[in-house]
Amino acid sequence: MQKTKLVYVWSLRNGAADKAGQYVDYHGEQRYMKSPLEYLVQALNDTPLGDHYSLEGIICDDNPESARDRENIKDYGFAPGQGAHWFYPADLKVQGRPVNDLLENVPSTYRALPLGDSQRLAGKSDFERRLGERLQALQAEVVVLDGLLVILDELVRPGADFHRRIVNIHPGITRLESPYERRGAYATLDALYGAQGKKVIDWQTRETIDIPVVDMTGASFHYVDNGIDSGEVIFDVLDTPIAPDDTILELRWNNFNNSLFPALEQGLLVLARRQPH
């Protein structure tokens, strides 16, 4: 059976915030924070997912020339061996190939410009062009975004080469009709507040209002469109209980293991059945 060529795109700074590849405090003990990438690699190696996909490349968008990016990933560096930690074991292989050999950088340099800068829009367009060229060179058929801290636009528009070929794994339920809906960058924090019977109405001030307690969250595997976590859901899992005293890393660990990893694997299997080959 011909395998679908898969490319993984992420932001190292998001993995660093999760302390991926490290042991973290978890209710008085230590637990290993496995990244979605490491889980995906193991699933490709050890489950039927590997019969359907071959991992062709891993792209990060962090900018080595950005002081902010350097600070955000100072414990890791921009490549294995540069820092005290890395996001997965150094000897990790996927389908017989060293994962490190697949890693490359397409920096989103436009982020260094002020939000109101007139050149920012052109810079974002240039980033999407460069990312698209690398995806084409890798012959990507399916692109998985995980914690990419950039909203794509041109690559996912109807009629674009990668329309409905780019998917995202999001640590929250994205269906608007769900009482557990958690879209956007604050999905995990939003869920933590919800478990305390609070809803943040201003993320700058953290002003809250009282709401009924919502003590579950999950993850969604969905197509990427021009909105924020608004694309069609392919597969989602709602299986993460939240304790009111959870820290953000405790909830991230729970949600990864209970909902996000299963949604990633099962979502890719659903997608494989939709592929022409």
N, C-alpha and C positions, 0 to 999 in steps of 0.2 A: 504494500500500500504506500502510495506517495505521501510524504509528510508535508504538512503545512509549515511554511517558514515563519517563525515567530521572532519578533524583536521586542525587547523590554526597555522601557524608557522611564527614568526616575530622577529625582533630585536627591543627591547625597545628603544635603542639609536636612531633608525630611527624615531620612534614616538615622542621621546623627541625633536628631531630637528624640527619637525613639530609643536611642542607645542600642541600635541593632548590632548583633554580634557580641553583646556583652551580657553579663549577669546583672540583674536589677533586683532591688528590694521588692519583695512581694509578701505582704502580711507577715513580716517577721522571718522570712526565709529568702533565699536567692533563687531566681529562675532565669533561664537563658531566654533572651529576647531574639527569637528567630525572625529574620526579615522575610517579607513576602517573596523576595527573590530567592532566598535560600530554600524556602518551602517549595517554590515552583521547580527549582533544580532537582530537589529530591523526588518530587512527583513525576518529573520527566524521566528520572532514572529508574524509579521503582514501581510505577503504577501504569495502567493502560494509557494514561495521558501521553506517555512517550511514544506510543504507537501512532499517534496523530500529529505530533508536532516535533520540529527540530528547532532548538534555540540558536539563532544565527547571529545575534548581536545584543549588547547591553549598552545603552546610551544614557549618560547623565548630562544634565544641562548646567552644572555648577561652573562658575567662572573663576579660574585660578588667579586672574588679575583683580578680582573684587576683594577688598579688605573685609567686607561683611561676610562673604562666602568663606574666606579663609578662617575667620573667627568662628563661624557656625560649625565648621567641620575640623577644627583644630586638633581634636583628639584622634582623627582618622587620616587626614590628608586627602589629596585628590587621587591617590593611587595606592595600592597595597604596599605596605612597608614604610609609608611616609609618616605615619602617626603611631600612637601607642595601641590603637585598635584598628580592626577592619570590620566590614559589615557582614562578613561570612568567613568561614575557615579558609585559610590561605591555600590549602590543597584541594579545595572543592572542585569537582569536575561535573560537567553535565554531558551525558551521553558520550563519555570518553574524552571530552575536551576540557582543558583547564578553563574554569570560568573567567579567570583573569585575562585570558587571551581574547575574550569576547568584549571586554570593557573598552569603551571609547568615550570621548568628550565632545559634545556639540554645545558650547557655552551660550547661554542666553544673555549675551553681553548688554543688551538694551536695558536690563534691570538696573544697571548702574546709573542710568539717567534719572533725573527727578521726574516725579509723576506728571508734572505739567509740561515737561520739555517737548518742544515741537518735533524733535527727532525720534521720540520714543516709539511712535507708531511705525515709522519706517524701520526702526531697529527690530521691532517685534516681527515685522514682515520678513526681514532678512533672516532672523532666527528660524522661522518656520520654513523658509526656502532651504536653508542649510540642513535642517533636520530632515526635510522631505528628500533632499538629494541623498543623504546617507541611508534613509529607509529604502529608496529605490536601488541604491548600490548593493544593499544587503538582500534585495529581492523580497522584502518583507511582504507577507500576505496578511498577517494579523499583527497588530502592534498593541502591546499591553502597557498602559500607563499605571504606575504605582507611585503615588505621592509626588507627581510632577507638579511643582508649584508654579506652573504657568498655564494660563487658559489658552488653548489652541483655538484658532479661528480659520485661517485660510486652508489648512490641511484637511479640515473636517466639513467644509461647506458642501452642500449638495452639488454634485458634478466634479468635485475635486478627486484626485487620484486615490486618496485615503478615506473618502467618505464611507462610513460604515465598515471600515477596516481597522479603526482605532477604538479600543475599548479601555475602560478604566475600572480598577478595583477600589471601591470607596468604603471607608470604615463607618458606614451608617446606612440606614435604609433611605433610598432616594425617592420612593413613590410618594407623591404629594398627598394621596388619599390615605396614607398610613398614619395612625396616631404616633408611630415611632419614627417618623420622617426626620432625618438629620442630614441636610445637605451642607456643602461648603466647607471652608477651612476649619471651622470651629465645631465640626461634627462631634468629636469626642468630648470636648468641654461642654457642649450643649447637652449631651447625654448625661454627663456628670451632674450638671445643674438640675436636669429633669428628675434624676433619682432623688434629689433633695427637695422636690416640689417647687423648683424655681425655673424661670425662663428669663434669659438675658435679653433685654430690649435695647441695650446700647453696649456694644463690645468695647468701646473706648473707655467708658466709665464703669462697666460691669454692673450697670443698674439692672435690677431684676424685679419681676412681679411674681406673685404666688400662683401656682398652677397645680392641678392634681399630679401626684407622683407618677412618673413614667420610669419604671425600673428595669427596662430591657432595651437592648440595642442590637444592631446586627451589621451586615455588610451587603453591598450591592455591586454586582458585575454588570456594567452597562455600556452601551455605545456612547461615544463622545460626540457631542454636537457643539453648537456655539454658545450654549448656556453653561451654568455652573451645576454640574452633576444632574443635568436635566435630560440626558439621553435615554432612549428606550432601555428598560431593564431586561437583561438576558437571563439572569439568575440572581436571587438574593436569599440570604439566610438571616433569620431572626432568632438567635440562640445564645445571646450574651446577657446574663443577669448582671445588674449593677448594684453594688452595695453603696449606701450613702457615704461611707468613709473611704471608698476607693480613691487612690491617687490616680493621676492621669496615666502613669505608666502601668499601674496595676490593671486599669481598665483596658489599656491598649493590649497588654499581654492576653487578657481574657478574650477580647474581641478578635484579635488575630487568630487565636487557637480555636475558639468556638464558632466563629462566624466568617471571618474574612478568608482564612485559608480554604475552608470548604466551598465558599462562594467562588473563589478564584479557580479551583480545580473543576468544580461542577460546571461553572460558566464556560470554561474553555471546552469541556466535553460537549456541552450544548452547541457551542459555536462550531465545533468540528463536524457535527452532524449537518450543519447548514452549508459547509464548504462544498464546492462543486466536485472536489475529488476526495 
